[in-house]
């Protein structure tokens, strides 16, 4: 997985202003995997029509075997609906089949 991480911070500001990069990437990877029904999904949650089926990029983030993150400045002007801490991520993901199950998918194969 390759990630281009574009942010509005000044050069060197990634660690000082928006949270350190390792925590930001860990949060992203957690969000891309199948949620653990025990503690990551509220018991009262009912999927909306758009969330059924629920699409996930990967079965488990422990299956990631390569990760490259490149950071750069986002030069687009800030709009009224955006925060200075908003980022744009461009990700390139290689799909891998393990035990006849697709565990990564660029197009969003249904989670099993």
N, C-alpha and C positions, 0 to 999 in steps of 0.2 A: 504494500500500500504506500503510495506516495501522496503527500499532502502539501499543497501550496497554501500557506497561511498568510492572508493579506489583512493588515490591521492599520489603523490610523495613528498609532503611536509613533513618536519620534524614534529614530534609530537608537537601539539600546533600551527603549522604554518598555519592551515586552515584559520584562521581569518586574519592573517598578510599578506599572500602572494598571494592568488588566489581570493580574494573576500570573503566576509563572507558567511557562509553556508546558511543562510536564503535567501539571494539574488540568490545564485546558484540554490537552490531548487525551488524557485519561477520561475526562468527562465525555468527550466526543465519542471515544471508543465504547464506553459503557452505553451510550445512547444508541449506538448502531447494532447492538446485539439483542438477541431474544431476551426479553425481561424475565427475571426470576420472579415467579408468581408469589414467592414467600415474602419478599421485602421490597421489590421494585415496582409493584403494581398495587395501588390501593384496593382493598377488598371490595369496595362499593363500585369500582370502575366497570362500566359497561361500554364496550366498543361502539362507536358511532358507525353509521353506514359506510363512511369513508375508511374506517379503521378495520373493517371486517371483509376480507382477512387482513390481519396485521402483517405488514411487510417489514422485514428486517434485513440488514445487509449481511449479517453473519450469525451463526448459531451461538458462538461464544468467542469473546475477544482473546481467549487463551490460544486460539488457533492461528492468530496472526504470527507469521514467521519472519516478516520483514516490514520495517516502517521507516520511512524517510520523511522528515518534515523540513520544509524550506519556508522561512518567514521573509516577508517583504512589506513595503509600505503600500497602503491603499490610498491612492491619490484622488479618488472620486470625492466630490464635495458631499458634505453631510447634509442629508435631507431632514425635513421636520419630523419624520417618523423614525429616524435612526438615532442611536446613541453613539457617543464617541468610542464606546467599548465594543460596538458591533464589528464583526469580522466577516470576511468572505473566505470560504475554503473551497479549493478546487482539488478534488481527490481522483486519483487513478488507482483502480483496484483490479487486481488479477484474480479471476475466479479459480477456485480449486475444488475438486471433488474428492471427498474422503468417505470411504465406506459406502459408495454409491449415493451419498447425500451431497447436494450442493451446499456448501457452507458459506460461500461468498458469492455475491451476485451484484453486478453493476445495475441491472434492470430491476432488482427487487423481487427475487423469487420468494414465494410464500415461506414463512418460517415453519419448520416442522415441529 
